[in-house]
Amino acid sequence: MPSLNMGSSSYSFDSQTIGNRAKEGRVGNFALGNVRDGTFYPKYVGRSDSDLQAELKAKLSTKSSTRQRFKFSYASSLREAFEKECANYHDFNGLENENHPPRPEGQRYACPNSSCQELE
């Protein structure tokens, strides 16, 4: 199974837990999903180019039976966050993401997946 590269812990997808775990004003990535038999199964992957905590809280409106927990990681740059989101998008089957991750505003980064033709 591919890895999200977001550590081994997942957290309850609620406002208080997000506020306690994710720092404000940080660039980063996240995955929403569920845990079965001790394994986290992502159903949606995303990123924030400016405030991971705020982005996660905004996604609370999409909480569902398949999105009860979250994982996250910080990124050191917009490019790193974009490339990680693309990798996670391509690595996991059955995601609820409707579209390929968009580039950060004003950037022309290429998707790191060599077979991807979404952002040419």
N, C-alpha and C positions, 0 to 999 in steps of 0.2 A: 504494500500500500504506500502511495506517495506520502510525503510529509508536508504539512503546512509551514513547518519551521517557526512555530509559535509557542514552543515549550510544551510541557506535558499537562499543565493545568487548564481546565476550562471553568467558567464562572456562570452563575445564574444571570440570565439576561434580563436585568431590571435596573432601574435608574440609580438606586442606591449602590448597588454593586459596581456598576459602571463608574460612578463618581468616586468610589473608594479604590478602584483598581487602575483605571486609565487616567493619566495625567492630562490636564488641559494644555492646549497649544502645541501638541506634538504631532509630527507626521508619523503615520503608521498604517498597519494593515490589521484586518480583523476577519474572522470567520464566525458565522452564526450556524448553529446546528443542534444536535442532540447527542447524548451519551447512551450507548447500549453496551452492556457487558464490559464496562470500563473503558470503552473506546469512543472517542469523539468522532462523529460523522458530520462533516460540513455540508450545509445545504445552500449557503450563500457566502461568497467572499467579496471583500471590498477594501477600501482604503480611505484615508483622509489625507489631503495635501496640506492641511493647516491645523486641525484640532480633532484628534482621534476621539476624545471623550464626547465632544459635541456630535460628531458623526454617528457614534454608537447610540447616543440618546435619541437622535433623529430617526434611527432605524427601529426604535421601539415600536413605532406605529406598524411595523411589518411582523411583529412577534406573532408566532403561530405555533401549531403543534410540532412543526419541524424546526422551529427556531426558538428553543428554550434556553440555550447556553451559548456562550461566546468565548473565543480565544482572541488574543491580539499580540502584536509585537510592534515595537517602535522602529522607525527607519531613520537612517542618517541623512537621507536626501529624497527629493521627489522622484528621482530616477530609480533609486533602490525600491521605494514603495510601489511604483508603477510596475517594475519588472517582477517583483514578488507577487503582486496581484495577478499579473498575466500568467506567471508560472502556476499559481494555485488554480486559476480559471481553467487552464489547459490540463492540469494533472488530475482533477477530480471530476468523475462522471456523475451525472444526476444533480448538478447544481441548479438552483432556482434562478440564477442570474439570467436575464433575458438577452443581454448583449455583452460583447467583449469589453473589457475595461477600457475606458477612454484615456487618452493621453492627458497628463496634467496641462492645465491651461497655458497656452503659449509655448509648449514644448513639442518637439518633433521626434521623441524617442520611438524607437522601433520595438515591437514585441520581441522578447528574447526567444520565443518559440520559432525555430527556423521554418516550420511548415505553416505558420500562421500567415494568412493573407488579409486579415481584417483591417490592418492599419497601414496598408501600403500607400 
